[in-house]
């Protein structure tokens, strides 16, 4: 393993190659296939992994130096925010409910992405692959940690953040994130690599770490904004390197294309369903609004992916089968999800509310035609009910989709079927989820049973102040008191 490396006369590219792929050695006591199982699994033909030469490859030493500098700058901001009682400077206490979703749903998913990529690095046979994938895995671990650190300050002053791991594991609202993470961890190494490098980075990472974290700064939360911006720089590297890797898998052998295409179809749709949580954060939970969810989707997902698949067309990779449906549903997904949460508000791990007239007008301008015709009357009716102390109270749990684990539209708690597809006692929110289920019914049935069993777990007694309507809640009263608005 020891080798001399002359600093003089050695170009940086050669040096980086020596410190990455140059560390590879041949197996002597065991066949390579028994040590690195990714090369012979999942039906893909892998001929030469060393063909992957990512544009943003770093040595381990350079990686730690770069990330260490970013951490110093990040914690300077978060410490200053905490020491100066930054919670008093946020736009409104309602904003903290968006942070609860980040903590309860996306921070655990980031950690699961880390666990998945660590496994991929272990079973990959090329040292260059292992180094690059390991760095991305550490990135996801770091993102999970800095989100917890940045949001821990709010846990001192607001309810709903005390048991975020238990909420992720057990609450039906987070079942969509839990199911996503479980599916990721139970997938094969190359499938999970496609899932993280393509779907999670392109659909979730872009809209969570760019527009939402920018909106956090607009709402006075520099701690979360700083964490988001330092993670966003990592996402650029994930984006570039991941897309090159997927192209390499297809180029290894023509027989790989159908399998890779199926993974792209599946994980794009799963990420779209998970993004419904970001949709309500963007449209309803930001007191100071900058972009609607529909605008975020167009800017950061739809247009970039259209350009990407135009480039991939030469490789035979096509747009995901659910592409048209996914783009059309962004017109209404945030409103439908918010109304559903308002119905079950009493059992949520966060607060909900009826938007004011100014907020309704803003939504009307961002969703011309559809919002006023389909959703404004419902939200105005909700505001009327709350004003007259007749807010909806439903202690039951919704019927969840057998694949994505989001509530099935048109299904009440009694399990009455209303135009939904049923298969093996499972209900589905649409044909795309049913198609994913059909490919691995045993796996998804086990995940659905596990979600139902976990949902039966009782949250701690302190959870009584976590959910319900925001108006009159402990968070609302405290924030008014801190700002002298009583």
GIBEL-V82350 format. One record per pair of residues at least 6 apart in sequence whose ideal C-beta (glycine too) atoms are under 6 Angstrom apart, sorted by sequence separation. I is the first residue (numbers start at 1). J is the second residue. D is the distance in Angstrom with one decimal. If there is no record, write none. Layout:
BEGIN
I&J&D ; I&J&D
END
This chain:
BEGIN
124&130&5.4 ; 155&161&4.1 ; 168&174&4.9 ; 250&256&5.7 ; 385&391&5.4 ; 428&434&4.2 ; 470&476&5.6 ; 480&486&5.5 ; 33&40&5.0 ; 39&46&4.9 ; 167&174&5.8 ; 249&256&5.7 ; 250&257&5.5 ; 345&352&4.9 ; 364&371&5.1 ; 401&408&5.4 ; 420&427&4.9 ; 421&428&4.7 ; 437&444&4.8 ; 27&35&5.8 ; 184&192&5.5 ; 216&224&4.3 ; 217&225&3.8 ; 363&371&5.3 ; 364&372&5.3 ; 410&418&3.6 ; 121&130&4.8 ; 216&225&4.4 ; 283&292&5.9 ; 398&407&3.7 ; 399&408&4.9 ; 410&419&5.7 ; 465&474&4.9 ; 168&178&6.0 ; 250&260&5.5 ; 283&293&4.8 ; 309&319&5.1 ; 342&352&5.1 ; 184&195&5.6 ; 249&260&5.5 ; 282&293&4.3 ; 341&352&5.1 ; 121&133&4.3 ; 213&225&5.3 ; 399&411&3.9 ; 408&420&5.3 ; 120&133&5.4 ; 121&134&4.5 ; 421&434&5.0 ; 279&293&4.2 ; 282&296&5.8 ; 213&228&2.5 ; 117&133&5.5 ; 360&376&5.8 ; 399&415&5.8 ; 396&413&3.5 ; 117&136&5.7 ; 118&137&4.7 ; 209&228&4.9 ; 408&427&4.9 ; 117&137&3.6 ; 408&429&5.1 ; 209&231&5.0 ; 210&232&5.7 ; 114&137&5.1 ; 209&232&4.3 ; 406&429&6.0 ; 355&379&5.9 ; 402&426&3.0 ; 302&327&5.8 ; 114&140&3.9 ; 209&235&5.7 ; 402&428&5.6 ; 113&140&4.3 ; 114&141&4.1 ; 401&428&5.3 ; 354&382&4.5 ; 399&427&5.7 ; 401&429&4.3 ; 354&383&3.7 ; 404&433&5.3 ; 110&140&5.0 ; 205&235&4.7 ; 403&433&3.9 ; 354&386&5.4 ; 401&433&5.3 ; 110&143&4.6 ; 111&144&4.2 ; 297&330&4.5 ; 403&436&5.0 ; 110&144&4.0 ; 403&437&4.8 ; 402&437&5.6 ; 294&330&5.3 ; 107&144&5.0 ; 201&238&4.8 ; 201&239&5.7 ; 331&370&5.3 ; 339&378&5.8 ; 19&59&4.5 ; 107&147&4.4 ; 335&375&4.2 ; 342&382&5.7 ; 107&148&5.9 ; 201&242&5.9 ; 293&334&4.8 ; 403&444&5.6 ; 16&59&5.6 ; 197&242&2.7 ; 402&448&5.1 ; 405&451&5.8 ; 346&393&5.3 ; 103&151&5.1 ; 197&245&5.9 ; 198&246&5.8 ; 343&392&5.1 ; 344&394&5.3 ; 283&334&4.1 ; 343&394&5.5 ; 99&151&5.3 ; 194&246&6.0 ; 268&320&4.0 ; 269&322&4.5 ; 272&326&4.6 ; 279&333&5.2 ; 280&334&5.3 ; 284&338&5.0 ; 99&154&5.9 ; 265&320&4.8 ; 279&334&3.7 ; 264&320&5.8 ; 265&321&4.8 ; 276&333&5.2 ; 280&337&5.1 ; 96&154&5.7 ; 103&161&5.8 ; 280&338&5.0 ; 257&316&5.1 ; 100&160&4.8 ; 104&164&4.7 ; 108&168&4.4 ; 103&164&4.7 ; 276&337&5.0 ; 96&158&4.8 ; 104&167&4.6 ; 104&168&5.5 ; 250&315&4.8 ; 123&189&5.2 ; 204&271&5.5 ; 340&407&5.7 ; 109&177&5.3 ; 116&184&5.1 ; 199&267&3.5 ; 203&271&3.8 ; 105&174&5.3 ; 112&181&3.8 ; 116&185&5.7 ; 120&189&4.5 ; 194&263&4.5 ; 199&268&5.2 ; 219&288&4.9 ; 87&157&5.1 ; 104&174&5.6 ; 208&278&5.8 ; 218&288&4.8 ; 82&153&4.7 ; 207&278&5.4 ; 215&286&5.1 ; 63&135&5.2 ; 78&150&5.4 ; 105&177&4.0 ; 109&181&5.2 ; 112&184&5.7 ; 191&263&5.2 ; 195&267&4.2 ; 199&271&4.2 ; 203&275&5.9 ; 218&290&5.7 ; 112&185&5.7 ; 120&193&5.1 ; 150&223&4.6 ; 150&224&5.2 ; 292&366&3.7 ; 215&290&5.3 ; 50&126&5.7 ; 116&192&4.4 ; 49&126&3.7 ; 150&227&3.9 ; 54&132&5.8 ; 391&469&5.8 ; 49&129&5.3 ; 147&227&5.8 ; 211&291&5.3 ; 146&227&4.6 ; 113&196&5.1 ; 38&123&4.2 ; 211&296&4.6 ; 37&123&4.9 ; 38&124&5.1 ; 39&125&5.0 ; 36&123&5.6 ; 143&231&4.6 ; 36&125&3.4 ; 207&296&5.0 ; 180&270&5.8 ; 32&125&5.8 ; 207&300&5.2 ; 180&274&5.2 ; 206&300&4.2 ; 139&234&4.4 ; 176&274&5.6 ; 203&301&5.7 ; 136&238&5.7 ; 24&127&4.0 ; 23&127&4.8 ; 21&127&5.4 ; 21&128&3.7 ; 20&128&4.9 ; 322&432&4.5 ; 20&131&4.9 ; 349&466&5.1 ; 353&470&4.2 ; 349&467&5.9 ; 348&467&3.9 ; 351&470&3.9 ; 346&468&5.5 ; 351&473&5.5 ; 345&468&5.6 ; 95&219&4.9 ; 345&469&5.8 ; 91&219&4.2 ; 90&219&5.7 ; 91&220&5.5 ; 90&220&4.3 ; 89&220&4.5 ; 90&221&5.5 ; 273&404&4.0 ; 273&406&5.8 ; 81&222&5.4 ; 81&223&4.0 ; 77&222&5.9 ; 78&223&4.7 ; 42&188&4.2 ; 44&190&5.9 ; 41&188&5.7 ; 42&190&5.2 ; 77&226&4.0 ; 38&189&4.4 ; 74&226&5.3 ; 74&230&4.9 ; 70&230&4.9 ; 269&432&4.8 ; 266&436&5.4 ; 105&277&5.6 ; 101&277&5.4 ; 171&349&5.7 ; 101&281&5.8 ; 56&237&4.6 ; 167&349&4.8 ; 98&281&4.3 ; 56&240&5.2 ; 55&240&5.5 ; 56&241&5.9 ; 54&241&4.0 ; 98&285&3.9 ; 97&285&5.4 ; 160&349&5.5 ; 54&244&5.5 ; 160&350&5.4 ; 95&287&5.6 ; 52&245&5.9 ; 94&287&5.8 ; 92&287&3.9 ; 52&248&4.9 ; 91&287&4.3 ; 91&288&4.8 ; 47&252&5.2 ; 46&252&5.6 ; 45&252&5.8 ; 45&253&3.6 ; 45&255&5.6 ; 45&256&5.9 ; 44&256&4.9 ; 43&259&5.7 ; 172&397&5.2 ; 175&400&5.8 ; 179&405&4.0 ; 176&404&5.7 ; 176&405&4.9 ; 175&405&3.8 ; 176&406&4.9 ; 100&350&4.5 ; 97&350&4.4 ; 97&351&5.3 ; 182&447&5.2 ; 179&447&5.8 ; 175&451&5.0 ; 172&455&5.2 ; 170&454&4.7 ; 169&454&5.6 ; 170&457&4.4 ; 163&460&5.8 ; 159&465&4.5 ; 160&466&4.1 ; 159&466&5.0 ; 159&474&6.0 ; 159&475&5.8 ; 158&475&5.2 ; 94&470&5.7 ; 93&475&5.0 ; 93&476&5.9 ; 93&479&3.7 ; 88&482&5.7
END
